[in-house]
Amino acid sequence: MRVDGNHQGACDAAMPRIRNAQSSRQPQYWWTSEIAELRKATLAARKKYQREARRGPAEAENHIFKEASRDLRLAIKRSQDTCWKNLCAEVDHNPWGMAHRWSRGK
């Protein structure tokens, strides 16, 4: 079934195409470049561990992966705590700022 130019134009006007859904999402308020690097390292360590585990015992890779996962978890927790304290402090100065938007889910 073919769609002529008029129908396609009407559809495009009524339903705009989404260019890139990944880039339209906002990162979490606590996400930092340090966490991004730790996540990248953790995923690489997990991939290496899984690859080595298929070949046989991979205790060293498992230890490296567990350490990287722990570091990532701690960095996320530390960042969340810091950002939460900053958000609570901001409420005293600007009640309609980021804390208000965050509480409304926007």
N, C-alpha and C positions, 0 to 999 in steps of 0.2 A: 504494500500500500504506500503510495507516494503522497507527500504533503506538499502542497504548492506554497509559494512565497507568502501569500496572505495569511494562510493558516499558521505557518511557522512564525511569522511576525507577531500574530495575535497571541500565540502560545508563549513566545519569548517575553512579551510585554506583561502577560498575566502571571507567568511563573519564571522569574529571573533565574538564570543558571548559576549554580554555586561554583565558583572558580576552584577554591582549594579549602576544603572543610577543616583540615588540620591547622592552617594558619589563622583561621577565624576564631579559634578557641583561645581564650586568655589563660596564661599559666596561673597556677595557684599563687596566692599572695606570698607564700613562703619559699617559692622555688628560686634558687640562685644558680649561678654558673658553676659554683663549687659542687652543688648537688648534681648538676647535669654531668660534670666530669666523673664524679663518683659513680653515678648510674651507668655511664658508659663503661667504666672500668669493671663494675660488677657484672654487667652483661657479658663482657669479654671473658671474664674469669669463669662465669657459668658455662659459656659456650666451650671454653677450653676443657673444663672439668667434664662436661658431658661427652665431649669427643674422646677424651682419654679414658673415661669410665667404660666406654664401649669396647675398648681394646683390652681392658684388664683393670686391676686395682689402681686407683688414682688418688691415693691419700694426700699427697702433697698438693695436688690441684684442688681437692676438696677443702683443705685447710685454707688455701689462698682465697677460694670462693667464699667460704664462711667469714673470713676476715673482712673481705671487701663488702659483703652484705651487712655485716655489723657496722662498719664505718659509714655506709650509706644510711642505715637506719638511725644511727646516732646523729649524723649531720642533719637529717630531716627533722628529727625531734628537737635538736638544738635551734634550728632555724624557725620551727613552728613556735617554740617557746619565746624566742626573741621577738618574732613578729607579733605574737599575741600581746606581749608586754607593751610593745610600741603602739599597738592598736588601742589598748586600754588607756594608755597615757594620752593618746590623741583625742579620745572622747572628752577629756577634761577641757581641752583647748578648742576643739571643733566638733560639736556633736553631730553635725550634718555632713561630715567628711566620709572618709573611707569606712569607718566603723558602721555608719548608717547604711551605706551602700552594701557592705558585706552582710549585714544582718537582714537586709531585704532580699539578698540573693542576686544582686545585680552587679 
